[in-house]
Amino acid sequence: MKRSDLIAAIAAESGCSKKDVDAMLEAFCSVATDALRQRDPIVLKGFGTLSPREQNSRPARNPKTGEVVVIPKRLSVKFSVGKYLFETINRK
């Protein structure tokens, strides 16, 4: 699902305009990015949790040249699915 499809679906479900939904989605992304940058997890009860995760630097190999390169230390995000979402998508 692309961003425009998501905006249209939320607008249809909520009765809000696409413009308002787009503004809310943009605000959510901005707030979520700032929180994760400050290493605060984002918990959406029942849906899931976005947790910042620090990855240590590690050696890797360039598949084209075979040269060993070092991937620097970085911050990534892990998504843990919530119980309600998990049960809903796996319902038969």
MIBADO-822463 format. One line per 8 residues: number of its first residue (from 1); their letters; for each residue x, y, z of N, C-alpha, C, CB. Coordinates in pm, 1 decimal, decimal comma. Each point is the difference from the previous one (the first is absolute). Glycine has a CB too. Layout:
NUM> A> X/Y/Z/X/Y/Z/X/Y/Z/X/Y/Z; ...
This chain:
1> MKRSDLIA> 84,9/-117,2/0,0/-84,9/117,2/0,0/89,3/123,3/0,0/-185,8/-123,4/122,0; 161,5/210,2/-217,3/76,1/124,7/-8,9/-60,4/104,6/93,6/62,8/-52,0/-239,6; 12,4/157,6/263,9/-45,0/107,6/88,7/-134,7/55,8/-45,5/239,3/56,7/50,7; -255,0/-32,8/-179,9/-125,6/56,6/-50,7/-116,5/-95,5/22,9/128,8/128,0/-172,3; -104,5/-258,8/159,0/-104,3/-99,4/26,9/-37,3/-0,4/148,3/84,2/-140,3/-191,8; 16,2/151,9/277,8/-23,6/3,9/143,7/-82,1/123,1/37,2/215,3/-123,7/39,3; -179,4/237,7/-94,7/-72,7/124,4/27,8/-145,1/-12,6/-44,6/212,6/132,5/-26,1; -235,0/-187,0/-92,6/-136,7/-16,5/-50,9/-80,3/-95,8/88,7/82,9/43,7/-234,1
9> AIAAESGC> -21,3/-153,3/278,2/-69,4/-97,6/84,0/-35,6/58,9/136,2/121,7/-183,8/-118,0; -28,9/257,2/178,3/-27,0/61,3/130,7/-107,6/107,2/-13,9/237,1/-46,2/74,0; -232,5/124,1/-181,2/-101,2/102,7/-22,4/-137,7/-62,9/-14,9/171,7/146,2/-109,4; -180,9/-255,1/36,4/-128,2/-68,4/-18,8/-50,4/-58,8/131,3/63,6/-52,0/-236,8; 26,0/-4,3/315,9/-37,7/-64,1/127,2/-40,7/102,8/105,0/156,7/-187,5/-51,7; -86,3/302,1/54,5/-22,2/97,4/106,8/-98,1/110,4/-36,5/227,9/-49,0/75,4; -249,8/69,9/-203,7/-87,5/109,5/-42,0/72,4/133,3/-6,9/-189,6/-122,0/101,0; 318,5/123,2/-76,5/80,4/121,9/-11,9/40,1/19,9/-146,4/86,5/-27,3/237,9
17> SKKDVDAM> -44,0/148,2/-269,5/45,2/26,4/-136,6/139,6/-58,4/-20,2/-139,8/210,8/-9,6; 173,7/-238,1/-114,0/133,6/-52,3/-30,6/107,3/99,5/41,9/-94,3/-131,3/-192,2; 65,8/260,0/177,4/96,1/104,0/38,2/28,0/-5,4/150,4/-80,7/145,4/-190,0; -25,4/-163,5/270,1/17,5/-8,0/145,6/76,0/-126,4/38,6/-212,6/129,5/32,4; 178,9/-240,9/-96,3/68,3/-126,4/29,1/147,6/10,2/-37,6/-214,4/-127,4/-38,3; 244,2/189,9/-75,3/138,8/17,9/-42,0/76,7/82,3/103,4/-70,2/-14,3/-241,7; 8,5/120,4/292,5/65,1/84,1/102,0/23,6/-79,1/128,4/-109,5/204,2/-98,3; 11,4/-286,5/138,5/15,4/-81,4/121,4/109,1/-105,4/-17,7/-242,3/37,3/54,0
25> LEAFCSVA> 246,8/-99,6/-171,1/102,4/-100,7/-26,2/138,7/63,8/-0,6/-165,6/-134,6/-133,5; 176,6/252,1/74,9/127,4/72,3/-1,1/42,5/35,6/142,1/-53,1/91,9/-228,1; -42,3/-47,7/311,1/29,8/34,0/139,6/43,3/-124,7/77,2/-166,4/189,5/-9,4; 96,1/-302,8/-12,3/38,1/-124,6/66,5/142,4/-39,6/-36,2/-239,5/-73,0/-1,0; 271,6/79,2/-127,5/135,3/-38,2/-44,6/105,8/89,8/62,9/-95,6/-83,1/-216,6; 67,1/211,5/225,6/94,7/94,7/59,1/19,9/-27,1/149,2/-68,6/171,0/-170,3; -39,4/-188,3/242,8/8,0/-26,0/144,1/67,7/-134,7/26,0/-208,9/137,0/37,7; 173,1/-238,8/-116,0/59,0/-132,6/16,8/150,3/3,3/-27,8/-219,2/-104,6/-65,0
33> TDALRQRD> 259,0/174,2/-39,1/142,7/11,2/-33,1/77,7/66,6/112,2/-58,9/12,0/-242,0; 3,8/96,7/296,1/67,2/69,5/110,3/10,5/-89,9/123,3/-85,8/219,6/-87,8; -20,3/-292,3/119,4/1,4/-88,5/117,1/103,0/-111,6/-18,2/-243,3/51,3/42,3; 245,6/-113,0/-158,6/95,7/-108,5/-24,8/143,6/51,5/-0,6/-174,8/-120,6/-132,6; 194,4/240,3/81,8/133,7/59,9/0,3/48,8/20,4/142,6/-49,1/113,6/-218,3; -44,3/-85,2/310,3/34,5/18,1/141,6/-3,0/-133,0/75,8/-93,4/233,0/-10,0; 78,9/-342,6/-65,4/2,7/-136,7/52,2/-120,8/-33,2/88,4/248,0/11,7/-9,8; -361,3/52,1/-18,3/-125,0/-30,9/68,9/-81,5/-95,4/-87,4/0,5/225,8/119,2
41> PIVLKGFG> -47,6/-336,4/-63,6/-84,5/-90,7/-79,4/-138,5/60,6/-20,8/126,5/-198,7/90,1; -192,7/156,3/-194,8/-136,1/43,5/-29,2/-88,6/-122,8/15,4/76,2/186,6/-160,2; -166,6/-181,9/257,3/-86,5/-113,6/31,1/-141,4/32,6/-45,5/144,5/-66,1/197,8; -196,0/-13,7/-289,9/-138,7/10,5/-44,2/-67,8/-127,9/47,2/55,7/147,5/-205,4; -118,7/-140,5/322,4/-54,5/-118,1/66,7/-89,1/-80,3/-94,1/10,3/121,1/218,8; 17,1/-249,7/-227,3/-75,5/-90,2/-85,3/54,2/-8,2/-141,8/-196,7/50,6/137,9; 259,9/56,4/-184,8/52,9/2,0/-136,8/146,2/-41,4/-3,1/-162,1/180,6/-58,5; 244,3/-113,9/140,1/141,2/-34,6/3,6/84,8/108,5/62,2/-35,7/-137,5/-200,2
49> TLSPREQN> 164,7/110,9/205,3/96,2/92,4/59,1/115,7/22,8/-95,5/-64,4/-76,1/230,1; 98,5/202,3/-249,8/119,1/37,4/-75,9/107,9/32,3/102,0/-135,2/90,0/-199,2; 242,8/-167,6/198,5/106,0/18,1/98,1/130,8/35,1/-69,0/-114,0/-161,1/154,2; 180,6/268,6/-108,1/131,6/29,3/-55,2/99,0/-106,2/45,1/-51,4/246,8/-2,6; 141,2/-283,2/-86,4/95,5/-106,0/31,0/136,2/42,1/-53,0/-180,7/-179,1/-8,2; 277,5/178,7/96,0/135,3/36,9/-40,7/71,8/-122,9/-54,0/7,0/184,7/172,5; 49,5/-171,2/-290,3/76,9/-108,4/-60,0/147,6/36,8/5,8/-192,9/-64,1/-153,0; 273,7/-28,7/199,7/143,9/22,8/8,8/62,2/-2,0/-139,3/4,4/-104,0/229,4
57> SRPARNPK> 112,4/163,9/-240,3/70,8/-6,9/-127,9/44,2/-144,3/-21,9/78,7/242,4/19,0; -70,4/-279,5/-146,3/37,2/-138,2/-31,0/66,0/-6,0/-135,8/-188,9/-86,8/139,7; 272,2/-14,0/-158,0/62,6/-16,6/-131,5/-98,8/-64,4/-97,0/227,6/-21,5/107,8; -214,7/58,0/-233,9/-82,4/-59,1/-106,1/87,8/-11,4/-123,9/-217,6/97,8/95,0; 165,1/-161,1/-196,8/77,7/-19,3/-122,1/-77,3/56,6/-118,3/109,7/-206,8/96,0; -41,2/285,8/-177,6/-58,9/51,5/-123,4/-11,2/-118,5/-96,5/97,8/236,8/34,5; -221,1/-275,3/-73,2/-14,9/-119,7/-83,5/60,2/15,8/-140,3/-206,6/-50,9/128,1; 218,4/173,1/-173,1/53,2/23,5/-134,5/152,3/-14,8/-4,4/-192,3/154,1/-44,2
65> TGEVVVIP> 260,5/-98,1/145,4/146,4/0,5/-0,7/60,9/-98,6/98,9/-10,6/236,9/-68,4; -68,8/-281,5/166,7/52,4/-88,6/103,1/73,0/75,4/109,3/19,0/-177,0/-170,7; -11,2/309,5/159,3/70,7/83,3/97,5/-76,5/3,0/132,4/95,4/140,6/-187,0; -22,0/-147,6/297,3/-60,1/8,0/132,9/-20,5/147,6/32,9/110,2/-218,6/75,5; -232,8/251,2/-34,1/-33,2/136,6/40,3/-62,9/-7,3/138,9/-34,4/76,7/-242,7; 36,3/35,4/313,0/-58,6/5,3/133,3/-129,8/80,2/-7,3/229,3/-17,1/110,3; -337,6/-44,2/-64,8/-127,6/70,4/9,6/0,9/71,7/134,5/-125,1/-170,5/-148,0; 111,1/302,4/148,0/11,2/74,8/125,6/-117,3/-25,6/94,6/127,0/173,9/-123,9
73> KRLSVKFS> -105,3/-139,0/251,1/-103,4/-9,5/102,5/-116,5/88,5/-43,1/171,2/-46,3/184,5; -296,3/-4,3/-164,8/-114,9/77,4/-45,3/-123,2/-34,5/83,4/95,9/8,8/-232,9; -197,2/74,0/217,9/-126,6/-20,4/68,4/-101,5/-49,4/-102,3/52,7/180,5/172,2; -122,0/-288,8/-139,8/-105,1/-50,8/-88,0/-126,8/-14,6/82,5/167,7/-121,8/-148,5; -275,4/78,4/84,3/-128,5/-12,0/67,6/-51,0/-142,2/-13,7/-51,3/242,6/-43,3; 3,8/-297,3/152,8/-58,6/-134,4/1,4/-149,2/14,5/25,8/216,9/-106,2/82,9; -297,6/31,9/-159,0/-144,2/-1,2/22,4/-38,5/-133,1/62,7/-39,6/156,7/-195,5; -27,0/-149,3/309,9/-52,4/-119,8/66,2/-151,4/5,9/-11,7/197,7/-15,3/163,0
81> VGKYLFET> -256,0/-85,5/-224,2/-143,7/-1,5/-22,8/-75,1/-18,2/131,6/37,8/-93,1/-230,4; -151,0/162,8/243,1/-83,1/-11,1/118,9/-90,0/-123,0/-6,3/6,0/248,4/23,5; -55,8/-288,1/91,1/-80,4/-121,5/10,5/-126,0/7,6/-87,1/87,1/-32,2/233,1; -160,5/141,5/-227,9/-123,6/12,7/-76,7/27,1/-8,4/-150,6/-97,0/140,7/184,5; 196,3/-68,9/-231,8/33,3/-3,5/-142,4/43,0/-139,8/-41,5/67,8/241,1/9,4; 16,5/-303,6/70,1/48,0/-133,8/-30,0/-115,1/-99,3/-12,3/212,4/53,3/119,3; -302,0/-48,4/-20,7/-112,9/-93,0/-1,8/-95,6/29,5/-115,8/20,2/-23,0/248,6; -39,7/150,4/-280,6/-91,6/36,8/-107,4/51,1/-43,4/-136,5/-74,2/192,6/137,1
89> INRK> 201,8/-171,2/-164,9/50,7/-36,2/-133,3/19,9/-150,0/-15,1/111,4/221,6/-12,3; -107,8/-295,2/122,8/17,8/-145,9/-7,7/-129,1/-77,6/23,3/232,2/33,3/77,5; -344,6/39,0/-70,7/-129,4/-65,3/18,0/-37,2/-74,9/-128,0/-72,7/178,7/165,1; 18,2/-298,0/-150,9/-36,4/-78,7/-117,3/-144,5/20,2/-37,4/171,0/-166,7/61,4
